Amino acid sequence: MKQVINEGVTAPDVSLAGRPARTRVGHVRGWLLAALCASLGACAIVPGDRAYSLRDEKSSVKLPVRTSDAAEPVPENVAIKPITAELIIEQLKAAAPQRPTATNGNLTANAGKSANAVQATPDYKIGPGDILSIIVWDHPELTTPAGQYRSADQAGTVVTEDGTIYYPYVGTLQVAGKTTRQVRDLLASRLSKFIEKVQLDVRMTAFRSKRVYVVGEVVKPGLQEVTDIPMTVLEAVNRAGGFGPEADHSRVLLTRKGTTYRVDIQAMYEAGATEQNALLEPGDILNVQDRSFNKIFVLGEVAKPGSLIMTKKRSTLAEALADAGYISQERSNPKWIYVMRGDSDVPELFHLDGSSPDSMLLADRFTLQPRDIVYVDTADVVRWNRVVTNILPTAQTLFQLSGAKYPLFNGRQ
């Protein structure tokens, strides 16, 4: 009997295949959760990853840098400068207006004569199209041959296209390129053969041969006639109705004989750089740029990321953050605020530790420049949550598939 019992009893099956379906599902789910935890453990280095952030002493990517030795830009890692009180003091010392030189694209020494040099300006040179008024005293028949009243333009003598005029007893006379004083002496010398002790005067009635062109963001763009009174950049803008609402006072382009110079009227207003108010010459083109170039970009964890237009190049880091709705209290890490500046031969990167409220005093003294990029980094826990949020749908799908039943196999999995 004992032997029968021993023969009829079989050993329990401890393999997974012999267990109930619910037990097998639990084991599969356990393995899936273990694999998910392992994958998340591997992702734990993502928050604050050095390859993702700029939390190093140098930039993580190489930027084009133009040095004095190299003619072409070379890729280099740029050092990140902390925004400190010493840096603010250094920038304030370097904020003096840039004097024009022939190498920085500003006005040259000859083109940059200030309005104080008016007395050294040569007299107006007569050109084709100008109208001269020639008066010979005691001889009205030469002054007004018709013997009747006429306007100054009608009574004047027009300079022809070849630069000559015709005058009685003198004939054709070349006057282009001469001043009124030179024409008067020449006429007096010729008329002295016919008139004893000739007394005459030569005046400009209309200036029509020389022009400058004022275009861009001014109220009334168009041409301005050059008269015997020297015209400066600021005077030409005022004749055109003044600056428009979108004008950039620091970017006025002066084109002269194929060369373009940059005139900074804002520097003249604020720092007294009178050399920027250059004397214009005939044929000059004055182009007042708009403010679209003076943009700064606020990106990262702020309330309203995007681009902002600077007003007369006056904007600080604190103003840019405030205009963008300030940094996000839920997603940002104020300890890592960056300013990236690439509009120069050597790109610059700055870092501000904004974890303390008094650091905003430094931000308010840090002046931004056009095309600067302000970036507020993400908090580590927010970056972790974003990783989990991206993985969670896949994990849920795998979890649901682990408990699915297939009728074709009689419910077996």
PyMOL commands that set and color helices and strands:
alter all, ss='L'
color gray80, all
select helices_A, chain A and resi 2-8+16-18+21-45+85-93+115-120+140-143+152-155+180-191+233-239+265-271+274-276+291-293+317-323+359-365+380-402+407-409
alter helices_A, ss='H'
color red, helices_A
select strands_A, chain A and resi 63-65+74-76+80-82+131-136+157-158+164-167+171-174+200-206+211-216+222-225+247-256+259-263+285-290+295-300+306-309+332-341+348-352+373-378
alter strands_A, ss='S'
color yellow, strands_A
deselect
rebuild
show_as cartoon
